[in-house]
Amino acid sequence: MTDTVETGESRADGPSRRRGALLFARDIVVIFLVALLISFLVKTFLIRPFWIPSESMNDTLQVDDRIIVSLLTPTVVPVDHGEIVVFEDPGGWLPEPVPEPDDGPLLAAIDWFLTFVGLAPEDDHGYLIKRVIGLPGDRVQCCNDFGQLLVNGTPLDEPYLRLDAPGQPASMLDFDVTVPEGHVWVMGDNRNHSGDSRAHIDAPGGGFVPMQSIVGRAIVVSWPLDRWTWLDDYPSTFVGVEPQGTAPARVAGEAVPSA
């Protein structure tokens, strides 16, 4: 006769445990999907990461910096003087992208997923980053006798500038523009090495960036950690500069080489 060993479990405990495991797995999947949805919504409507591929915004932004961009500008919060904005190529500002080598379907899928949820920065192709100097209706001129930019006749003291030598003007080329309605005039902080609005002043569009091309405002350097900082819009630089309302486009000047 075979003895029976009691385990302390009822016959219903086996199915109950299996059901509990299934419920736990279901909850994990639901949590993952909700987190995925939240990440997608944040990346689509609130913030988005980008990386810096060029030196045009030195020393404020360095090559390979990662930044966080607020998507509330300009759809919810209006663009202001001094803000650093990311915008889509208005047309002809960037060279045609070079096809990247195929990393295989697995790496491509991982990269797509991380970008989709906002954990990886957007591809740099088709995006630029500059500082807003002129708003609609502003007259932006270079330069006065002290080498300063003028916005609506007010000279700018620009502490964020990187120049090749002390005493250089804020722009090596003179220009005089009036920003048309629905556009901005942008310039790089590395002023002599930036393919900004000046580089396209004689091209269609006059170097002005349409408001609808602006993706958002850069608010923080998030990586590397030793460079983590909020990005300043330097309101003291633009004290006394008041938007003049809208005006038709009027440009005069020379193009500068794109960098």
C-alpha positions in Angstrom: 0.0 0.0 0.0 1.4 3.4 -1.0 1.4 6.1 1.6 0.1 9.5 0.7 2.2 12.6 1.5 0.1 15.7 2.2 1.5 18.9 0.7 -0.8 21.3 2.4 -2.3 22.3 -1.0 -5.8 21.9 -2.1 -6.5 20.6 -5.5 -7.6 24.1 -6.5 -4.3 25.6 -5.6 -2.6 24.6 -8.8 -5.0 26.2 -11.2 -5.2 29.2 -8.8 -1.5 29.8 -9.0 -1.5 29.5 -12.8 -4.3 32.0 -12.9 -2.4 34.3 -10.6 0.7 34.1 -12.8 -1.3 34.9 -15.9 -2.9 37.9 -14.2 0.6 39.1 -13.1 1.8 38.7 -16.7 -1.2 40.6 -18.0 -0.6 43.4 -15.5 3.0 43.7 -16.6 2.0 43.9 -20.3 -0.6 46.5 -19.4 1.9 48.6 -17.4 4.4 48.3 -20.3 1.8 49.4 -22.9 0.7 52.4 -20.7 4.3 53.5 -20.1 4.9 53.2 -23.9 1.8 55.3 -24.6 2.8 57.9 -22.1 6.4 58.1 -23.5 5.0 58.5 -27.0 2.6 61.2 -25.9 5.3 63.1 -24.0 7.7 62.8 -27.0 5.0 63.9 -29.4 3.4 66.8 -27.5 5.7 67.9 -24.6 9.5 67.3 -25.0 11.8 65.6 -27.4 15.6 64.8 -27.3 18.0 65.9 -30.0 21.8 65.8 -30.4 24.2 68.4 -31.6 26.2 67.5 -34.7 28.1 70.8 -35.4 30.0 73.6 -33.8 27.6 76.4 -34.9 26.4 77.0 -31.3 29.7 76.8 -29.5 30.4 77.4 -26.7 26.7 77.2 -25.5 26.3 73.8 -27.2 29.1 71.4 -28.0 29.3 68.7 -30.6 27.6 65.5 -29.4 25.7 67.3 -26.6 22.2 65.9 -26.0 19.5 68.4 -25.4 15.9 68.4 -24.4 13.5 70.5 -26.5 10.1 71.8 -25.3 7.5 71.2 -28.0 5.2 73.8 -26.4 7.0 76.5 -28.3 5.6 78.0 -30.5 2.2 76.3 -30.5 1.4 77.1 -26.9 4.2 79.5 -25.7 5.2 82.2 -28.2 8.8 82.4 -29.4 10.8 85.2 -27.7 14.1 86.9 -28.3 17.2 85.0 -27.3 15.7 81.6 -27.2 17.5 78.7 -28.8 15.1 76.9 -31.2 15.2 73.7 -33.2 13.6 74.0 -36.6 13.1 72.0 -39.7 15.1 72.9 -42.8 13.1 75.7 -44.5 14.6 74.6 -47.8 18.2 74.5 -48.9 19.8 75.1 -45.6 21.2 71.6 -45.3 23.0 69.4 -47.8 21.3 66.2 -49.0 21.7 63.5 -46.3 24.2 60.8 -46.9 22.6 57.3 -46.7 23.8 55.6 -43.5 25.1 52.0 -43.6 22.6 49.3 -43.0 22.9 48.0 -39.4 20.6 45.1 -39.9 16.9 44.7 -39.1 17.4 44.0 -35.4 19.4 47.2 -34.7 17.2 49.2 -37.0 14.1 48.0 -35.1 15.7 48.8 -31.7 16.7 52.3 -32.9 13.2 52.9 -34.3 11.6 51.8 -31.0 13.9 54.0 -28.8 13.2 57.0 -31.1 9.5 56.3 -31.1 9.2 56.4 -27.3 11.7 59.3 -27.0 14.5 57.5 -25.4 16.8 58.1 -28.3 17.4 61.5 -30.0 15.9 62.3 -33.3 18.0 61.9 -36.4 19.8 65.2 -37.1 19.0 65.2 -40.8 16.5 68.0 -41.6 16.9 69.8 -38.3 18.9 72.9 -37.3 19.4 74.8 -34.1 20.1 78.6 -33.7 19.3 81.5 -31.4 16.3 83.8 -32.2 17.6 87.4 -32.8 14.6 88.9 -34.6 10.9 88.5 -34.3 8.2 89.5 -36.8 8.4 93.2 -37.5 11.9 93.6 -36.0 14.6 95.4 -37.9 18.0 93.6 -37.4 21.1 95.4 -38.5 24.9 94.8 -38.3 26.7 96.6 -37.1 27.2 99.9 -35.1 30.5 101.5 -34.5 31.1 99.2 -31.6 30.5 96.0 -33.6 27.2 95.3 -32.0 24.0 94.0 -33.6 21.1 96.4 -33.6 17.5 95.2 -33.1 15.0 98.0 -33.6 17.8 100.5 -33.1 18.8 98.9 -29.7 22.4 97.6 -29.6 22.8 94.1 -28.2 25.4 93.0 -25.6 25.7 89.3 -26.4 27.6 87.4 -23.7 27.0 84.1 -25.4 29.0 84.9 -28.5 32.1 83.0 -29.5 34.3 85.1 -31.8 37.6 84.2 -33.4 39.4 87.2 -31.8 38.7 89.8 -29.2 37.2 93.0 -30.6 35.6 91.4 -33.7 32.1 92.6 -34.6 29.1 90.4 -33.9 29.0 89.6 -37.7 31.8 89.9 -40.2 29.3 90.9 -42.9 26.9 93.9 -42.8 23.2 93.3 -43.3 20.0 95.2 -42.7 16.8 93.1 -42.6 13.2 93.5 -41.5 11.6 90.3 -40.3 8.3 89.6 -42.1 5.1 88.3 -40.5 5.2 84.7 -39.3 9.0 84.4 -39.4 12.1 84.8 -37.3 15.7 85.8 -37.9 18.2 83.3 -36.3 21.9 83.3 -35.8 24.5 80.9 -34.3 26.4 81.7 -31.1 29.7 80.6 -32.9 29.0 83.6 -35.1 31.8 83.3 -37.7 31.2 79.6 -38.2 27.4 79.3 -38.5 25.3 78.8 -41.6 22.5 80.8 -40.1 20.0 83.4 -41.6 22.9 85.4 -43.0 24.0 82.5 -45.2 20.6 82.4 -47.0 19.9 86.1 -47.2 20.0 86.1 -51.0 18.2 82.8 -51.4 14.4 82.3 -51.7 13.0 83.1 -48.3 15.6 85.7 -47.5 17.1 83.7 -44.6 14.0 84.0 -42.5 12.7 80.9 -40.8 8.9 80.3 -40.9 7.2 79.9 -37.5 5.6 76.7 -38.7 9.1 75.2 -39.2 10.0 75.6 -35.5 9.9 72.3 -33.7 10.4 73.7 -30.2 12.7 75.5 -27.8 15.9 73.9 -26.4 15.6 74.1 -22.6 18.3 71.9 -21.2 21.6 70.1 -22.0 20.9 66.6 -20.7 24.1 64.8 -21.7 27.0 64.5 -20.9 26.1 64.9 -17.2 29.0 67.2 -16.4 27.5 69.7 -18.9 23.9 69.4 -17.6 22.5 72.9 -17.5 19.4 75.0 -18.3 19.7 77.0 -21.5 19.4 80.7 -20.9 17.6 83.1 -23.3 19.5 86.1 -21.9 16.5 88.5 -21.4 18.9 91.3 -20.2 20.5 91.3 -23.7 17.2 92.2 -25.2 16.0 94.8 -22.7 14.5 97.7 -24.7 13.9 95.6 -27.8 10.2 95.6 -28.4 8.5 93.8 -31.2 7.5 96.3 -33.9 4.5 94.3 -35.2 4.5 92.8 -38.7 6.2 94.2 -41.7 6.9 93.1 -45.3 10.2 91.5 -46.0 13.0 93.8 -46.9 16.5 92.5 -47.1 19.9 93.8 -48.1 23.2 92.2 -47.6 25.6 89.5 -48.7 25.5 85.8 -48.2 28.0 84.1 -45.9 29.5 80.7 -46.5 27.5 77.9 -44.8 29.3 76.1 -42.0 
